[in-house]
Amino acid sequence: MAAQRATPQTGYADGEYARLKRRSRSVFWSSMILATGLHFLAFAFWPELATEDFSFAATEFTAIDLPPTVEVPPPPEAIARPATPIIATADVDEDITIAPTTFEDNPVEHLPPPPSEVSEEATDIAAHPTFTPFTVAPRILNREEIVKAMLESYPPLLRQSGIGGLVQVYFFIDENGIVQTTRVNRSSGYESLDQAAINVANLYRFSPALNRDARVPVWVSFPIEFRVIR
């Protein structure tokens, strides 16, 4: 019974395998024919391709002459070291006396002449700005009056135009703090402003400058600035 049952199953498997084999063969050749036909149609109806121009112009190179080779000078010769100093031995007499200075050894006619007297013109420090030593600087005593004078002396044309400037002014102040001389040290660039600064400078009042405990005349420099406050 077992052998009789196995026989029909074997025959059924062989039939299915043969049928699958025949079907796969027909499918294969049908696919090949269809693929070949599609390739022919693609080549027949495919658009014509044209190559694009990729030409380019070459830049002409110019030959450059190389600079000549720089010759490096040889290093300087080594400086010889100085010789080691040698302490010399000498006999020094420690009992040395200085001869007294007398007019017999130094006659008057051989002495240098005395200094000449300085003229008053040479000592007149008010002639021009110069260095004058002092230990206590002069102080401005009438600042409010100076501010008012600056407003009155400001040139109207420059004020209306919004033009200002700074004038550095030299003051010569005597022993009592009174301004004796004024002059422009550094200009503002505008002649009218410089003149206005000189007019205001003559109104300054100072405390006396002191050199230690003594009142001294001095030259000082102060800035006077004109500006429009908006």
C-alpha positions in Angstrom: 0.0 0.0 0.0 2.8 2.4 0.7 4.4 1.7 -2.7 1.1 2.2 -4.5 0.5 5.5 -2.8 4.1 6.8 -3.5 3.8 6.2 -7.3 1.0 8.7 -8.1 2.7 11.4 -6.0 6.0 11.1 -8.0 4.2 11.3 -11.3 2.3 14.4 -10.3 5.6 16.2 -9.2 7.3 15.3 -12.5 4.4 16.7 -14.5 4.4 20.0 -12.6 8.1 20.3 -13.0 8.0 19.7 -16.7 5.2 22.1 -17.2 7.1 24.8 -15.2 10.2 24.2 -17.2 8.3 24.6 -20.5 6.6 27.7 -19.2 9.9 29.3 -18.1 11.5 28.6 -21.4 8.6 30.3 -23.3 8.7 33.2 -20.9 12.4 33.6 -21.3 12.3 33.7 -25.1 9.3 35.9 -25.1 11.1 38.4 -22.8 14.2 38.3 -25.1 12.1 39.0 -28.2 10.2 41.8 -26.4 13.5 43.3 -25.1 15.1 43.1 -28.6 12.1 44.8 -30.1 12.2 47.6 -27.5 15.8 48.2 -28.2 15.2 48.5 -32.0 12.4 50.9 -31.4 14.5 53.0 -29.0 17.4 53.2 -31.5 14.9 54.0 -34.3 13.0 56.8 -32.6 15.7 58.2 -30.2 16.5 61.9 -30.9 19.7 62.6 -32.6 22.5 63.7 -30.3 25.1 66.4 -31.1 28.4 67.2 -29.4 28.8 70.6 -27.8 31.8 72.7 -28.6 34.2 72.7 -25.6 37.1 74.5 -27.3 39.1 77.0 -25.3 41.9 79.5 -26.1 45.2 79.0 -24.4 46.9 82.0 -22.8 50.3 82.8 -24.1 52.9 82.8 -21.4 55.8 85.2 -21.3 59.2 84.1 -20.2 60.6 86.2 -17.3 64.3 86.5 -16.7 65.1 85.5 -13.2 67.1 88.1 -11.1 70.7 87.4 -10.7 71.8 85.4 -7.7 72.6 87.6 -4.8 76.0 86.9 -3.4 76.0 86.9 0.4 79.1 88.6 1.7 81.2 86.6 4.1 80.7 87.3 7.8 83.0 89.9 9.4 86.1 88.8 11.1 85.8 88.1 14.8 86.8 91.0 17.0 89.8 90.2 19.1 89.2 90.3 22.8 91.0 93.0 24.6 93.9 92.1 26.7 93.3 91.5 30.4 94.4 94.6 32.3 97.3 94.2 34.6 97.6 96.2 37.8 100.9 97.9 37.8 102.8 98.3 41.0 103.9 101.8 41.9 105.2 103.4 45.0 103.0 106.4 45.9 104.1 108.7 48.6 101.1 109.1 50.9 102.6 112.1 52.7 101.5 114.7 50.1 100.8 118.3 50.9 99.3 121.0 48.7 101.3 124.2 48.4 99.4 127.3 49.7 98.0 129.7 47.1 99.6 133.1 47.3 99.6 136.2 45.2 103.3 135.9 44.8 102.8 132.6 42.9 99.7 134.0 41.1 100.2 137.7 40.1 97.2 139.8 39.5 98.1 140.5 35.9 97.9 136.8 35.2 94.4 136.3 36.6 91.4 136.3 34.3 89.4 139.5 34.1 86.3 140.0 36.2 82.9 139.5 34.6 81.5 142.5 32.8 78.5 144.2 34.2 75.2 143.1 32.7 73.3 146.0 31.1 69.7 146.7 32.1 68.6 145.9 28.5 69.9 142.4 28.9 68.1 141.9 32.2 64.8 143.3 30.9 62.7 140.1 30.9 59.6 142.1 29.7 61.1 142.5 26.2 60.1 139.0 25.0 58.8 135.7 26.5 61.5 133.9 28.4 61.8 131.4 31.2 61.3 133.0 34.6 61.6 130.8 37.7 58.9 130.8 40.3 57.7 128.4 43.0 54.0 129.6 43.2 52.2 130.2 40.0 49.9 133.2 39.5 46.2 132.6 39.8 43.3 134.2 37.8 41.2 136.4 40.1 38.4 137.6 37.8 37.1 134.6 35.9 33.5 135.8 35.8 34.6 139.2 34.4 36.7 137.4 31.7 33.8 135.1 30.6 31.6 138.2 30.2 34.3 140.0 28.2 34.7 136.9 25.9 31.0 137.0 25.1 31.2 140.7 24.3 34.5 140.4 22.3 33.4 137.3 20.2 33.4 138.5 16.5 29.7 138.5 15.5 30.3 137.1 12.0 32.2 134.1 13.3 29.7 133.5 16.1 26.8 133.5 13.7 28.7 131.1 11.4 29.4 128.8 14.3 33.2 129.2 14.0 35.3 129.1 17.1 39.0 128.7 17.9 41.6 128.5 20.6 44.3 131.2 21.0 47.3 130.5 23.2 48.4 133.9 24.7 51.6 134.9 26.5 51.1 137.1 29.6 53.8 139.1 31.2 52.7 139.7 34.8 54.6 142.1 37.1 55.3 141.7 40.9 51.8 143.0 41.7 49.9 140.5 39.4 49.1 143.2 36.8 49.3 142.2 33.1 51.9 144.4 31.5 52.3 142.8 28.1 50.3 140.2 26.0 51.1 138.6 22.7 49.9 135.6 20.7 51.8 132.4 21.3 49.7 130.1 19.0 47.1 131.5 16.6 43.6 130.2 16.1 43.8 130.7 12.3 41.5 133.7 12.4 42.9 137.1 12.8 39.7 138.5 14.3 39.7 135.8 17.0 43.4 136.4 17.8 42.7 140.1 18.3 39.6 139.4 20.4 41.8 137.1 22.6 44.4 139.9 23.1 41.6 142.3 24.0 40.3 139.9 26.6 43.8 139.0 27.9 44.5 142.6 28.9 41.5 142.4 31.3 43.0 139.5 33.3 44.0 140.0 36.9 46.3 137.6 38.7 47.7 137.0 42.1 51.5 137.7 42.2 53.9 134.9 41.4 56.3 133.9 44.1 59.8 132.6 44.0 60.1 131.2 47.4 58.8 134.2 49.5 59.6 137.0 47.1 57.2 138.4 44.4 58.7 138.1 40.9 57.6 139.1 37.4 56.9 136.1 35.2 55.9 135.1 31.7 53.0 132.6 31.6 50.9 131.2 28.8 47.1 130.6 29.0 44.6 129.4 26.4 41.6 131.6 25.5 39.0 129.6 23.6 36.0 131.0 21.7 33.2 128.5 20.9 29.5 128.6 20.2 27.4 126.6 22.7 24.2 125.3 21.1 
